[in-house]
Amino acid sequence: MTEVGNSRDDSVPLDLLQSLYLNPILSPTSSSSFARSAAPAPASASTHTRTDSVTTECYGPSTVRDWPAAVAFTTRTTFPPVKKLAPQQRKRILVTGGAGFVGSHLVDRLMFLGHDVVVLDSFFSGNKTTLSHWVGHPNFELIRGDVVEPILLEVDQIYHLACPASPKAYQRNAVKTLKTSFIGTQNMLGLAKRTKARFLLSSTSEVYGSPTVHPQPETYWGNVNPNGPRACYDEGKRVAEALTYGYARQDGVDVRVARIFNCFGPRMSADDGRLVSNFVVAALRGEPLQIYGDGSATRSLMFVHDLVTGLISLMDSSYADTPVNIGSSDEGTVLSWAEAILSLVRDLRAAGQISPLPAGKRESVIEFLPEVVDDPPRRRPDTTLARETIAWEPKWTVQAGLEETIRYFAALLAE
Ligand SMILES: O=C(O)[C@H]1O[C@H](OP(=O)(O)OP(=O)(O)OC[C@H]2O[C@@H](n3ccc(=O)[nH]c3=O)[C@H](O)[C@@H]2O)[C@H](O)[C@@H](O)[C@@H]1O
């Protein structure tokens, strides 16, 4: 695969995207000018060069008159090349939670496509390093702020992603998760109403709870425990959906809702707590892969570049009637995913693509722990609607996505 995207207009070369999360870490010597040689620029691309600084010879009395232009260091950063869009095509896009795992990949894509991107993030579960490569770019703005506070901005589109997504993170502060889902979504819908921006809510497969219908179509209303440990997220996202359609019906806000199914990829944090990051990190460290329960629960795994393509396709489509499942049909048991990850790590090690096991460590084993409360026993999206309305379906195999993720974590752990 050389391009990522759904159509000619929204495609970005894969190696450009990779250069922002993989190449610089894998080859430290290339870090100062990464993307330049590895990645061909798209046809109509412009490169911005930032030069902060002036001279390093400013300490003698003769140069004092140059103050304050002179500073004591010189930095020079070449930004990755971005498309140059005509003013009528170029949008001002707000991404809440843009410093998070999914948000940062979405921001990379929107930046490469040539838009003006504003990120609003509280850094509760996001991380500044995911976007550091754009800081200072004229098309990019990073605001530290919490969506539970209203904000005044002028934008054309809002991708509302802000909310911790891993069960470990969203259960850590259940009330905060609920406030983010309700008040945060209300604030962003209010902003959409005022600015007439199109609004996309990142919802979740967790609105289906422990499903009694399989696979899950958007018409299924779900089976959620309203007061269990996952309720803060499941019910939070359900009320966020209700609010979204409330603003659409009552105030004419132009809305889209994506129900996201088990996404993984580079930039998940090593202690994120979800299946793929936990198993990959454990396998790389030579520690046990811990399965909660007997490993028979199923999940359908989707690689992050596919998700981002789905989000952009949905935002830019005319389909606004109902939520749309964005997920992969590649369903497997938790045990089968653990075994697949162990075997891929073994193969990549044998091929010399990642470093050998740490000294004194043996290859990981699988360990079974007690199951967690209300863990959905199975999950697979029915993606007919996505195919029919936004012409989207995943292009990455789970194996290709896992290999990319393993290389990323191997590089991260080696740092
Ligand atoms: O993407 C989704 O559809 C939703 O799924 C996730 O929830 P969950 O499916 O429980 O995600 P994981 O924490 O990755 O767990 C998947 C399965 O693996 C198991 N698991 C996870 C981690 C681990 O170390 N061991 C283990 O056995 C879990 O018990 C569960 O059965 C996230 O909570 C949501 O943000 C997201 O919207």
Ligand as a Chemical Component Dictionary entry (heavy atoms), coordinates in Angstrom:
data_LIG
# 
_chem_comp.id                   LIG 
_chem_comp.type                 NON-POLYMER 
_chem_comp.pdbx_formal_charge   0 
_chem_comp.three_letter_code    LIG 
# 
loop_
_chem_comp_atom.comp_id 
_chem_comp_atom.atom_id 
_chem_comp_atom.alt_atom_id 
_chem_comp_atom.type_symbol 
_chem_comp_atom.charge 
_chem_comp_atom.model_Cartn_x 
_chem_comp_atom.model_Cartn_y 
_chem_comp_atom.model_Cartn_z 
_chem_comp_atom.pdbx_ordinal 
LIG O1  O1  O 0 -13.145 0.319  20.123 1  
LIG C1  C1  C 0 -14.161 -0.040 20.664 2  
LIG O2  O2  O 0 -15.069 -0.557 20.109 3  
LIG C2  C2  C 0 -14.239 0.203  22.121 4  
LIG O3  O3  O 0 -13.488 -0.802 22.721 5  
LIG C3  C3  C 0 -12.665 -0.609 23.748 6  
LIG O4  O4  O 0 -13.131 -1.518 24.748 7  
LIG P1  P1  P 0 -12.666 -3.024 24.689 8  
LIG O5  O5  O 0 -13.174 -3.734 23.509 9  
LIG O6  O6  O 0 -13.004 -3.644 25.998 10 
LIG O7  O7  O 0 -11.105 -2.904 24.474 11 
LIG P2  P2  P 0 -9.846  -3.574 25.117 12 
LIG O8  O8  O 0 -9.532  -3.011 26.434 13 
LIG O9  O9  O 0 -8.803  -3.507 24.065 14 
LIG O10 O10 O 0 -10.267 -5.097 25.383 15 
LIG C4  C4  C 0 -10.580 -5.983 24.349 16 
LIG C5  C5  C 0 -10.661 -7.385 24.961 17 
LIG O11 O11 O 0 -9.365  -7.803 25.319 18 
LIG C6  C6  C 0 -9.312  -8.157 26.712 19 
LIG N1  N1  N 0 -7.983  -7.770 27.212 20 
LIG C7  C7  C 0 -7.526  -6.515 27.092 21 
LIG C8  C8  C 0 -6.285  -6.180 27.551 22 
LIG C9  C9  C 0 -5.489  -7.149 28.150 23 
LIG O12 O12 O 0 -4.332  -6.913 28.600 24 
LIG N2  N2  N 0 -5.983  -8.408 28.267 25 
LIG C10 C10 C 0 -7.207  -8.756 27.813 26 
LIG O13 O13 O 0 -7.617  -9.913 27.945 27 
LIG C11 C11 C 0 -10.463 -7.409 27.315 28 
LIG O14 O14 O 0 -10.878 -8.020 28.529 29 
LIG C12 C12 C 0 -11.500 -7.472 26.214 30 
LIG O15 O15 O 0 -12.163 -8.686 26.258 31 
LIG C13 C13 C 0 -12.577 0.793  24.293 32 
LIG O16 O16 O 0 -13.079 0.868  25.524 33 
LIG C14 C14 C 0 -13.401 1.799  23.611 34 
LIG O17 O17 O 0 -12.786 3.045  23.683 35 
LIG C15 C15 C 0 -13.715 1.557  22.260 36 
LIG O18 O18 O 0 -14.650 2.482  21.809 37 
# 
loop_
_chem_comp_bond.comp_id 
_chem_comp_bond.atom_id_1 
_chem_comp_bond.atom_id_2 
_chem_comp_bond.value_order 
_chem_comp_bond.pdbx_ordinal 
LIG O1  C1  DOUB 1  
LIG C1  O2  SING 2  
LIG C1  C2  SING 3  
LIG C2  O3  SING 4  
LIG C2  C15 SING 5  
LIG O3  C3  SING 6  
LIG C3  O4  SING 7  
LIG C3  C13 SING 8  
LIG O4  P1  SING 9  
LIG P1  O5  DOUB 10 
LIG P1  O6  SING 11 
LIG P1  O7  SING 12 
LIG O7  P2  SING 13 
LIG P2  O8  DOUB 14 
LIG P2  O9  SING 15 
LIG P2  O10 SING 16 
LIG O10 C4  SING 17 
LIG C4  C5  SING 18 
LIG C5  O11 SING 19 
LIG C5  C12 SING 20 
LIG O11 C6  SING 21 
LIG C6  N1  SING 22 
LIG C6  C11 SING 23 
LIG N1  C7  SING 24 
LIG N1  C10 SING 25 
LIG C7  C8  DOUB 26 
LIG C8  C9  SING 27 
LIG C9  O12 DOUB 28 
LIG C9  N2  SING 29 
LIG N2  C10 SING 30 
LIG C10 O13 DOUB 31 
LIG C11 O14 SING 32 
LIG C11 C12 SING 33 
LIG C12 O15 SING 34 
LIG C13 O16 SING 35 
LIG C13 C14 SING 36 
LIG C14 O17 SING 37 
LIG C14 C15 SING 38 
LIG C15 O18 SING 39 
# 
